[in-house]
Amino acid sequence: AKCGRCANCTGEFVPRMVDGKLLDDAVAFLRRSFRTIEPRKQWPAGGAGELTGRIPPERQAAEGRALSIYGDAGWGSLVETAKYGEERFDQKLVDAAAQLVRDAWQPDPPPTWVTAIPSLRTSLVPDFAERLADALRLPYHEAIVKVREKPPQKDMENSVQQARNVIDAYEARPEETDAGPVLLVDDIVDSRWSMTVCALRLREAGSGPGYP
């Protein structure tokens, strides 16, 4: 018999439609859910090739920011869409990243130039970084070169393997490296070892602090 209490019996007692402004506010909230990228301060136990122990402060990446969580209902769904199938990231992501750097984050000292962590398979990240530099009115330099292909970091079983997987995969080009602080752009940050290694190589080439 009918219970007389639930929606199956009494009809809908909770509205199916959501107030438009409430929905807009919820999406805006998700799109402001930035994440801090903490710098790695020590190489993994056992080292990464010739690099062992504590990373000197002047060689560490600075604290960084991520625009979203991959695949989330804020900006993350646009990242996921472009990552697998699109030729470039949506301009909305460029504008949102520029607003993050310029208004919400405001790193100090501010970056004076932009570079990207490149791939041998796609130009997604350099294209995004160059458009972000233009939105921030900063110069873009191709200061990092990927010198060998590597397996995806997600396929590595632990931090030691992840660090060793990237330690010799990137080189910095001194002729393209500026002495000021740099905004170091990648599409996805997981283990943070690619960011750590690239920031290190840039500092060795004469760059200022690297903001992931």
TATA-V125125 format. One record per run of one state. SS is the DSSP state (@ for helix, = for strand, . for the rest). FROM is the first residue (numbers start at 0). TO is the last residue. If there is no record, write none. Layout:
ss=<SS;SS>
from=<FROM;FROM>
to=<TO;TO>
This chain:
ss=<.;@;.;@;.;=;.;=;.;=;.;=;.;=;.;@;.;=;.;=;.;@;.;@;.;=;.;@;.;=;.;=;.;@;.;@;.;=;.;@;.;=;.;@;.;=;.>
from=<0;6;10;19;30;34;37;41;42;47;48;50;51;53;54;56;59;61;62;63;66;75;83;90;105;112;116;123;136;138;140;143;146;152;155;158;166;169;172;173;176;181;185;192;204;209;211>
to=<5;9;18;29;33;36;40;41;46;47;49;50;52;53;55;58;60;61;62;65;74;82;89;104;111;115;122;135;137;139;142;145;151;154;157;165;168;171;172;175;180;184;191;203;208;210;211>
